[in-house]
Amino acid sequence: MAKSSSVWGIEIGQSALKALRCSLVNDEVVADAFDLIEYPKILSQPEADPEEMIAEALNQLIERNDGMNEKICMSVPGQSGLSKFFKPPPVEVKKIADLVRYEARQQIPFDLSEVVWDYQMMPGSMVEDGYALDCEVGLFAMKQQQAKRQMQPFNDANLEVDVVQLAPIALYNMVAYDRMNERLEGEVFNSDDPPQSSVVLSIGTDSSDLIVTNGFRIWQRSMPIGGNHFTRQLTKDLKMTFAQAEHIKRNAREAVDPKLIFQTMRPVFNDLVTEVQRSIGFFRSIDRKADIGELLVTGNTVKMPGLAAYLGKNLGFDVHVLDRFNRLGGEDVLSMPAFRDNATTFAVCYGLCLQGLGQSQMHASLVPQDIITERMIRAKKPWTVAGLACLMFGLSTNFYFTQHSWQTSHKDIWKSSNTAVANMAKYADEHTSQDADLEKTLTYLNAVGEEIAGDADKRVLWMELIRGVNQIIPRGNYPDGQLPSPKELPYEQQIDFHITSFETKYYDEASLTEWFEKRTKRFTDEDADWRKVMNVPLTEEEKAAGVTIEPPTGPAWVIELQGFHYFNDDSSAKIGLEGNNHTRRYLTTAFRDPSKLPDDVRNRVIRLPNPNDPNDIDEYTPAELGISYPLMLNVEDAYEVKIPNPDYEPPLTTGTGPGGFSGGPAAAPAEPDPDAEPQFFTPKRMDFVFQFLWKPTTYAERMEARRLKAEEEKALMEENGTTDPASEDSGTDPAATDDSVAANS
């Protein structure tokens, strides 16, 4: 619905809702209507329901004023927001926004995304040739959540708030327009000789706002003292109810003992004067050139008998009560007794109306930006719909006439062309069908060829893996290749690994990634432990790059070996090499880098026959066989076990009775033989679970990889101008090498 040119200024106070409607008639601000709706209770009382009482007051206001279609400006208490004034250095006017944003980050103790804020240059600022030379900027902010909470009663009543302003700034707008207009229009602000300042004291219900302004500059402070403090003092000292004390406060002269009433409220008078004096003293300490000439008091509390005189006597200023407005027209409203009796409480509403009508000095607003954007979109929707409708109508009209002109054709002209197109389409379909049949045949033949050519390699993959794992597991270098007896070589000194389980599981790419992510920390820790045991430090390049274990890619098999070993001697000579470190030193090294295996184990090189020629034996590394990512999965503690001795013979005990017959008393047991075999061996056993990845690689793939690597090395040597030592005559007899390989296999 369209809004009229009038403006409502609404202040939601603690004790009443105040509203004033003004309009602009021949450049004069005229009051059209007003309303003052007191709540049944003060909002700050414990038993009060603020939301319900404010909603009821707004509903009454709407009913009394025919729906309120005018522009609405509302105020929020000064302590609900932040107002800061600062002087930027001489700078281009267009860069002031950047300076204010920087200042906002410094002054506002919240993230700017959580705050609605605005700024404005103060009147009297000196701007020459696009540069702000001597200016002051006001920064105003409020948390978005707080702003929306203040606007919520209006939203519930289906009223749109156009301006949200801090109450002290609205008071400044009123004073600047009503009492300092000639100064602001005619004077140029001189910071060395500023005009006389006025103190504006707005006494509210629970708090008061104090403003010091000369029209060009503002300083404001909120004080935690208000009219309610007088009521509470009466309640406390005279043992009255809150309602009785409020009535006595408003009608102190009519009380039975007025002197007692004033004496009871005197501490609050003193507190108020002290707060005002402290605030003015602080202002004078930061602006020593300021000259304060008068005190303007507003708010219904100033109707309390003797308050204005008490302030003037103790502060030493001329005190004026703002009970009339010099430049506000509309005698029909101003002459009404209800307005005259409460004129002091409409100062904020008057300032809000001035801002809504564009007659105020300060026009910053704290309406959240998302609400403004939503309203802009809503306002443009009808025009957007109308534009789209016109566009669709034009397109439809153009399509109709174009389609109408092209919907008929001359068949005799297009007959030969249509026939040619149909023949060509038939010809293309035949070739497409023939091509599809040939593609199927080619796919079948490729599959058959791959099956026939690759069968010899693929059928032995698992046998190659099992044989390779069996060869690479470290074993001791025993003279005759036979494991010595426990007496010849105690279990604690045998480095051999006993494998009890060989498990496999296939993982696709996604499952393999999940498997690795669950063990990433274990891989990292185990890598560090292995490097420590094997004394393999990180290179400088690895340290600088922050080397991490790269995750595996593609599908693979996870092979798990479970087993144990007895190399758990904790003697001083073996400390650090037993237990889990033994597994790392031998088993992990064998699968990770066999070249670093200690000399006391057989060189675990994987020797496998050519699937197509069993007499051709090749040597491979674990990596060439597709083995990677070895990991000792668990860290266990060694425990003692009992192993029966196969060479143990129990001692024989015999006895003879009288006369040489058996069955008589047993003979005394024989002395134990110190060289006799023990019944059990009790070594310490260490269990382990060992995993690694296996990506099957066929013989053809391994040979191709070697060929490519050899070509790369050759190209690199040719580039560097070197020769391959391996290509020179080394004096080795190939036949002897083949015999050695055959013997080892």
C-alpha positions, 0 to 999 in steps of 0.5 A: 500500500502506498504511504502518505507524505506524513511521518510518525515518530514513535518512541517505545518507553518503559512506562508509555508508548509516545507517538507524534505524526507530522507533515511538511506544509510549505516548508513548515513542520506541522503536527497532525496527531499525537498519542500517549498510551501508558502501560498498565505496569512499567516494563521493567517490573518483574511481573510485567510482560513487555512483549504483550503490553507493547503489542497491546499499545501498538494495536491501540495506536493503529485502531485510533489512527486508521491503520497508520499508512504513513512513514514510521520512524522509531527510536531505540534507547541510547544504551542499546547502540554505539555512537562514536565521533572522530576526526579523520585526517585530511583526505578525499571525501570519497575515501572517508567511507574506507576510513570509517570502515577501518574505524568501525573495525576498531571501535565495534567489539563485534564482527561487522557482519553481525552489526548494522552500522551507519555513519555521517559527516557532522554539519559544519565540516570543511570540504574544499576541492573534494577534500575534507580538511576539518571535519568530524564523522559520527559512527553509529552501530547496533547489533543486528539481533538487537535491532530486529528485536526492537523492530519485532513488535512493529513486524507483528503489527504489520507495520513497516519501520523506515528509520531506526534511530538512537534516542540521543541522536533524535534529541539532537535533531530536535534541538538542532532544528528547533533551537539552533537552526539559524546558527547551523544555516548561517555560521561556519564552524570554527574549531578554535572559537566554537559557539556556545554549547547546550546540555540536553538532559532527557530523564527516562524511566530507568535511565537518562541520556545527556547530550552536549551539543553546539549544533556542529558537534555532539557528545552524549552519554547514558546514565543509569538513573531515571524516574523509577529511582525516585519511586523505588526510594519512596517504596523503600523508605516509606514502605509503600507499594510501587503504585502508591509510591508512583502516585505520591511522586507525581502528586508530591505537593498534594501529599499529607507531608510534602516535606517528608516526600522531598526529603525521602527523594533527596538522595536520588536528587543528589545522585542525579546531580552528581552524575550530571556534574561528572558527565559535564566535567568529563566533557570539559576535560576533553573539550576545554574550549567548550562554553556551556550556557544552558541546560535543557531538560526533557522527559515527564520526570521533569514535571516533578515539583522542584526538580528543574530548580534543584538542577539549576541551583546545583549545576549553575546553569540556566535550566529550561524545560522543553515543554514547547517547540519553537518551530513546530506548527499545528495549533490544533494539536499543540493546544490540546491539554493532553499534549501540553501536559505531556509536551516534555515527553515528545521531544524524541518523537519530534526529532524522529519526525524531522528525520523522516521529513528530511529536515534533520541534521543527522539522517543515519539509520540503523535498519538492517540491510537485509530488511532494506534489500527485501523491501526493495525487491518486494517493491520492484516485483510488480514492475518486474512482473509487468515487464516480463508480461510485456516481454512474453506478449511481444515474443508470443506475437512475434512467434505467431506471425513468424510461424504463420508465415512459415507454416505453409510450404510448396510441396512440389518445390521440396519434393525432390529435396525430401526424397534425397534427404530420405535416401541419404538418411536410409543410407546413413542408417545402413552404414551405422548399423554395419559399423555397430556390428563391426564394433561388436565383432572387434570387441569380442576378438579383442577380448578373446585375444587378451584372454589367450595372450594374457592367460599365461601371465595372469594365472600365476599371479597369486602363486608369484605373490605367495612365493615372493612373500615366502622368499622375502620374509627374513631368515637367519644365515645358518651354515647348513640351511637348517634351523639349529636346535634351541640348545645350539641357538636359544629361541631368544636369539633366533631372528626368524618369523613364524607366519600363522595366517595369510589373509587377503581382501580386495578393495575398490578405490573408494574403499581403499581410500577409507582403509588408508584414512583410518590408518593414516596416523599409524602409517605416520607413527610407524614410518618415524619409528622405522626410521629411528630403528634403521637410522634413516633420517629425513633428507633436507628436501623432505624436511623442507617439503614436510613429507607426508605419506601419500595415499594409495590410488586405484583398487588393490588387495590388502594382504595381512600376515599374522605371526610371531617371533621369539627375538625378545631378549632384553639383555643390554646387548639387545636393548632397542632391537628386540620386540616390535623393533625386531619386526620393524628392523627385519620384516618391515625393512624386507618389504620396504627396502631390502637393501637396508637389511642387516647382514645376519639374514639371507638376502631376501631377493624375489626370484620368479620364473618366466611364466612362458619359460620356467628355465628363465629366472628373474629377480624382482624387488617388492615394488616391481611385484606390486607390493607397497605400503608395508605396515606393522599394524599393532604394537604388542608386548612380549609374553612368556610361553612354554615350548615342549622339548622334543629331546626331553626324556623323563627320569627313570625311577626303579625299586626292588623289594626283599629277595630281589622282587619288584614291588618292594620299597622304592629306591632313593631317586637318582641325582639330577643330570646337569646335562639332561634336556629340559622338559620345556623352553620358556622364551618370550613370544611377540605376536604381530599383525602385518599388512601391505598392499598388492597391485597385481603386475603381470610378467609382461607389465614388469618387463615393459616397466623395466624397458621404459626405465632402461630407456629413460636411464640411457637417455639421461646418460646420453644427455650427461655424456656418460656411459652405462657401466652395466653395459661394459664387460664385467667379466661375469660368465652368464652361464655361471650366473644362470647356474647360481640362480638355478641353485638358489631357486 
